[in-house]
Amino acid sequence: MKAVFVMLLIIASSMSTSAEYECTISRIDFGDDIDISVKEMFTKQLVGKTLLVNTQDGVMTGVLNNSLFKPPVVLNHGDSDNSFVAATIVSPKVDKGVVGVDTRILTIKTWATGKKKPFSLFWDDMLLRGRCVTR
């Protein structure tokens, strides 16, 4: 009986699904000192593209990745009152092989009405915006 209970717990925990969002980038705002050719390159490479976000661990995959040097930290998993927020900050003082400091802060307004949830991704001196849907 005890073995059956343990087996059911293992099966139940493996069946729990983590929410995943598919987010499409619709716009990028740049810092003032960004060269026009760099703006055009990022706009061409990112606008209209999608990224996937796992809300359990905050990892983004797809056109952008926020876990190359270390995993993000989920600050809030989001609900009907609060946004999902995940942050990744890599620094040469902490992370070997990194040159410069890289910050990425992702916010998905999980509380927003409708199926498409607004998102914003601060990536150093760029702000990417768009909409996410649950997968």
GIBELZI-V232400 format. One record per residue. RES is the residue in one small letter. PHI is phi in whole degrees, 0 to 359 (999 if undefined). NEAR is the number of other ideal C-beta (glycine too) atoms within 12 Angstrom. Layout:
# GIBELZI-V232400
res/phi/near
RES/PHI/NEAR
RES/PHI/NEAR
This chain:
# GIBELZI-V232400
res/phi/near
m/999/7
k/297/8
a/296/9
v/294/10
f/298/11
v/297/12
m/297/13
l/296/14
l/297/14
i/296/13
i/295/12
a/297/12
s/290/12
s/284/11
m/275/10
s/294/11
t/261/13
s/268/21
a/290/25
e/228/25
y/253/40
e/253/28
c/246/39
t/251/27
i/280/34
s/248/23
r/199/21
i/229/32
d/253/22
f/248/24
g/293/16
d/296/10
d/267/11
i/276/20
d/296/13
i/300/12
s/292/11
v/290/19
k/301/21
e/297/15
m/297/16
f/295/28
t/299/22
k/296/15
q/281/17
l/245/30
v/294/22
g/91/18
k/269/22
t/244/26
l/227/34
l/254/30
v/235/44
n/271/31
t/282/34
q/285/19
d/246/23
g/81/36
v/288/28
m/257/39
t/227/22
g/104/23
v/294/26
l/229/31
n/228/25
n/248/35
s/227/26
l/292/18
f/258/22
k/197/23
p/288/22
p/289/33
v/250/22
v/277/30
l/273/20
n/205/22
h/280/24
g/79/29
d/198/16
s/286/13
d/243/12
n/228/17
s/283/27
f/285/41
v/222/29
a/227/36
a/229/26
t/230/35
i/229/26
v/246/28
s/217/17
p/296/14
k/289/11
v/250/14
d/249/19
k/293/11
g/87/13
v/262/18
v/248/12
g/81/15
v/259/17
d/237/29
t/240/23
r/221/36
i/235/30
l/253/46
t/232/33
i/242/42
k/282/28
t/296/30
w/278/18
a/293/22
t/286/10
g/92/13
k/281/14
k/267/20
k/262/31
p/295/29
f/225/39
s/221/29
l/232/42
f/277/26
w/230/32
d/54/23
d/253/22
m/239/31
l/235/26
l/262/39
r/228/26
g/174/34
r/229/26
c/237/39
v/234/23
t/287/23
r/265/19
